[in-house]
Amino acid sequence: MIQTVSLVALGGAIGASLRYLAGVAILRLIGQQAMPLGVITVNIVGSFLMGVFVSAAAQKGLTHYAPFVMTGILGGFTTFSSFSLETITLFERGETGLAALYVLLSVAVSIGALAFGMFLTKGLWA
């Protein structure tokens, strides 16, 4: 267990570093934009890479690398890739309504939770 946790932590450090570097590179290439292009690019690339890894690992018997690659590297790079995979998994199971609810709740409730957290702390440190 400690070895797996260590691999997830190492992968997370790699993924988070790559996310930061990708954001810096996109900012330098394109400049500041109204839409956070670094974040959306990382989300799209991370989701694509998650799809590639899931399929390749299943076909090649490499699923034992999932904690390091999926949870660690890709989870550190973008948690959106995990969200995308879970959504597709629900669709593939025929749980279309549950998948739609999952997307709605994940996005709306996460944004609401962020706003609520900001609201609560503004009074504390203002």
ABEGO torsion letter per residue (X at the ends): XAAAAAAAAAAAAAAAAAAAAAAAAAAAAAEBBABBAAAAAAAAAAAAAAAAAAAAAAAAGAAAAAAAAAABAAAAABAAAAAAAAAAAAAAAGBAAAAAAAAAAAAAAAAAAAAAAAAAAAAAAX
